[in-house]
Amino acid sequence: MSLSVGIVGLPNVGKSTLFNALTRSKQANVQNYPFCTIDPNVGVVEVPDERLVKIGEITKTEKIIPTVIEFVDIAGLVAGASKGEGLGNQFLARIREVNAIVFVLRAFSDQNIINVQNKIDPKAEAEILTSELVLADLVTLQKKIENLESAAKNSTDKEAKKRLAICQELFQILNSAKSGKPSAFGEDDEKFVKELNLLSLKPKIYVLNVDEKNSKINTVVDPAVPQIEISAKLEAELADLPENEAKEYLRYSGKEMSGLDNLIKICYQLLSLITFFTFNEKETRAWTAKQGTKAPEAAGIIHTDFIKGFIKADVVDWHDFVNLGGWSHAKESGKMRLEGKDYIVRDGDVIYFNVKP
């Protein structure tokens, strides 16, 4: 399954620096003035996973293919963006399709970088960004309501009336500055709400861009939202180093992973995602699935034809696969399991799917 994350923030808070570090590129324009990012930047990032490396050492296949995550960086938003202020509102459509949104908030004190807020206040920045996303959603809902009102005039169109009621309820909730959505929606209704791609209802993460020498601050923007502190400047410097030197620096600093790796990990947790692994003669590969995915649907992530053709799955936990030295030894030791259509795939499973040709 594809995974994408949007990056939003006020101008000059370090969004593009963070994006460039994530993608190990100079793709996003980084200048000391507002709106230097004119066009949205899209970058695909490999998801770091030591398990895949260890599995690959056992399989010794030609290729090791990690799963990936797509990041979308848009122009800085400002208060009034939904009414035409600044440039960011032109590109909000680009992040309507993402799975989650990262709010980059300024928490560094460099006086040489223009601060459009003229103060360091992550909470205030988060409120501005949230407000602009809500206002953009209200415009979307208003247009949808107008279209559904026309369809609902036909007394036989019960579906249009039902969807109209949902949109009106969501409009009232967002317009009254409440967060979230009612829990009373049924499964079909939830599907419709998801199709609306409302920005303010997407899972979000707060990234506080801190000073390079001060990676810890005491500000908690919202206890209900995952928050991490990252020095975008430091991460950009790490991204310029060879991988072995970057790892050595992290070890020297007493860190298990970089801030960017931690961000990707939190994205997975926030979206309730897991990783399973497969291999054949040519490649060892990681795949992303939602928690609760059953074996046939997991096989369908590899190829849609595998869903109907699914027979069974041979499954080994990655620890056992590595510690026992591979598939045959895991089978001999009884660690390999035969699982059927109702098996729920677990994070870290190494799987061979048996399917009809």
N, C-alpha and C positions, 0 to 999 in steps of 0.2 A: 504494500500500500504506500502511496505517496504521502509525504509529510511536509507541510510548509508552515513557516512562521513569519509573521510580519513584524517589522521593526518601526516603531513610531517614537517621536520625541519632539521637543521644541528645537528651533534652530541652534546649532553650535553646542549641543549637549554631548556629542561624541558618537552619534548614531553611525555615521559613515566610517569613522575610525573603527568602531566595533565590527561593522559589517566587513570591512577590509581584513581585519584580523581573523574573523570567522572563516572567510573564504580564502585567506592567504593570498590576497590580490590587492591591486591598486585600482580596482574597478570603480569604486565610489569616489567622487570628487570630495576632497577634504580641504576646505579653505576657511579662513577666519572671517567669514561674513555670512549673514543669513541667506538661506535658500540657494546655497552653492550646489545642492543636488537638484537638478532640474528634472531629469528623467528617473523613473524608478530603477533601482538596481536589483538584479536577481542573481543569487549565487547558490550553487549546490555544494554542500559540505558533507564529507564523509563522517559518519558517526563513529567516534573512537570506541573500541570494544576489545579489551585485552583477551576476552574469551575466544574471539574469532582468531586472534593471533596464535593462541595456544592450540586451538583445534587445527589450524593450518599447519602447525609444526608436526602434528601427528599425521595428517592426511597427505602432506607433501604434494599438493596439487599445483598445477601450473599457475593458477590465479587464486588470489584471495580477494573476494569482493564484499566490502562492507555495505551496510544499508546507508542511505543518505537522507539528508534533511535540506529543504530549500528555504533560504532566507530572502525576504523581500524588504528592501530599504526604500522608503519614500522621502520626499522633501519634508523639511521640518514643518510641523503644524504650529499655528499661533492661535490665540484667542480670536474668534470670529472667522476661523477657517471655513466653517460650514456656510458662512454668508459671503464668502469670496475673498476674505483677507488672506494674504500670503499666497503660497502655491500648493501647499500640502493637500488642500481639498480636491485638487484636480486629480490626485492619484489614489484617493481612498478606495476607489473601485478596485485597484490592484490588490488590496489586501482583504477584500470581501471573501475571497476563496480560501484564505489561509485557515489552518486549524487552530492557531493560537496567536496572540499578539504580545510582543515584548515592548514594554514601556521603558525607554532609556531616560533616566532622570539625572540631572546635573547635581553632583555632590562634591565636585572638585573646586579648588579655589584659585585656579590660574587666572590672574587679572589680565593677561595678554590675550585671552580668548573672549570675544564679545559675548556678553550675557544679555539676551533680550529681556530677561526678567529683572536685571539689575540687582539680583539677590540669589543666594543659594537656598532654595526651598523646595525639596523634592515633593512634599505633599501638595503644595500649590501647583506644581507642574503636572502632577498626576491628576489633579482636579480639572485643570484646563484640558488635558488630553481626553479624559473621560467625558467631559461635557461636550467636546467637539464630536466625539464618536456618537454620543447619544443624539445630538442635534442632526447629524448626518443620517442616523437611523430613523429619526422622526420624519425626515423628508422622504425616505424610502417607504415607510409605512403609510404616509399620507397618500402617496401615489398609488400604492397597492390598494388602499381603502377605496379610493375613487374608482379604480377599475373594478373592484369586487362589488361595489354598490350598483354599478351598471348591470353586472351579471346577476346580482341577487334580486333584481326587479322581476326576473322570471321566477315565478313562484315554485316551479318544479326543480329549480337548481338548488337543491339542499346543500350541496358541497360548497357552493359559493357563499351561501349564507353562513355556514359554519366557519369558513375561513375568514369571512368578514368580521365575525364576532371575535375571533382570535386576534386579528390585526388591531381591532379597536381596543381590546383589552391590553395588548402589548403597548399600544400608543399611549394609553392612559398611565400605565406603569412607568414608562420612560419619561413621559411628560411631567410626572409628579416627582421626578428625581429619585424614584425607587430603583433598586438594582435587582437583577435576576428576572425570572419569569415564573408564573404560577406553576405549582406542582400538579395541578389537576388535569393537565393535558394528557390525552391518551397517546398510544404509540403512533398512530397515524398523524395526530396533531403535532407531536414532537417532530415528526419527519417534515411536515410543512414548515414549522418554525425554523428548522435547520436550513431548509431550502431558501429561506429569506436572507440568509447570510448577514444577519445583523451584527455589526461590529461590536456593539456594547455587550452582547451576550456571549462573545467568544472567551474562552479561558485566557487569562493574562498573567504575565510575570513582570515584576518590577526589577529592573537592573539599575542600581545606583552606580553611576560612573564616578569613582572616587579618585583621590590623589594617589599617585604611584606609591608613595611611602606611607599612606594611611588607608589600608584596605578594610578597616573596621570603623563604622560610625554607629551612633546610637539611635538614629532615626528609623522608626518603623512606620512606613507609609500606610499600610492597611494590614492588620493581622490575618485577614482572610485571604490575602493574596501572597503567593510565593515571592520572596524577595532575596536577591543576592547582591553583593557588592563586587564590582569588577573595575579594575583600572584599564580602560580601553587603550590608553597609551602604553601601559606595560604589556598588555596582550598583543598589541601591534608589534612591539619589539620582539616578543617571543616568536611571533609568526614569521619574522624575518630570519630567525635562526634555523640552522639545520635541526631536524627533529631530535637527534641524539643530544645536541647541545641544549635544546629547550627542555628536554626531560631532565638533564643534569642540573640545570638551573632550578627547576622545580624541586628536585630532591634536596638541593642545597638550601632552598628556602623553606623546607619542611612541609611542602604541599604535595598531596597525593595526585592532584590533577589541576590543570589550568582552570581559570575562571570560565573560559569558553566551553571546555569539556563539561564543567559543572552545569553551565546553562543548558547544554544539550540534554544532560541527564535529567534536569528538572523538567524540561519540555516533555520528555518521555513519561515521567511520573504524573505530570499535570494532565496529560492526554490519555492516561491509563494504557500505555503501550508496552508490549513485550517484544523480545527478539528471540527467534528460533533460527537454527542453523541446518543447512543441507550441504552435501558434497557429492561429487561424482569424480570420474577420472580426470576431468579438466579443471574443475573449480570448487572451492569451498566458499560458501556464501552465507551472509546474514540476511534475515528477512524481518520486516516489522509487521506486527499484528496487534489488534486490540485485545485487551484482557477479556477472557471469556470466549475467544474464538475456538470453534470446534475444528477437529482435524480436517474434514473435507473443505471447510472454508479457508483454512491455512494452506492446503494444497492448491486451492484456487488462486491464492496470491501469486503462486509460481506460474500457473497457467490455468485459465478459466475452465478448460476442458477437464481438468483434474477433479473438479467438484463432482460431476456426474460419474466419472470413471473411478472414483475412490473405492478401494477395497478395504485396505487396512494401513496402519502406519507402524513401522518399527521405530521405537523411541528409546533414546539413551540420554540421561542427564549429562550435560557437558563436563561436569566434574569427573564422572565415572569414565566418560569417553577419553579424557586426557590422562587421568591417573592410571587407567588400565591399558593405555597404549593403542586405542582404536576400536573399531567396530567388532572385529572377530573376537577379541579378548573380552569385550563387554558382553557379547553373546554367550561365550563360554562360561563366564562368571555368573550368568543369570541376571545381569543388570539391564539387559535389553528387554523391552516390553513390547508385546503386540497390542495395539490399541485400535478400537473401532470408531464408528462414525460419531459416537457421543463423547469421545475423548476431548477434553478441553486442553489445548496446548498451553504449556507452561513456559515461563521465561527461562531460557537456557537449554531448551530441548534440542538435541541433535536428532533429526528425523529423516527417515527414508520412507517416502510415500509409495505404496503399492497401488497402481491404478490400471484399469483396463486400457489396452491399446486402442 
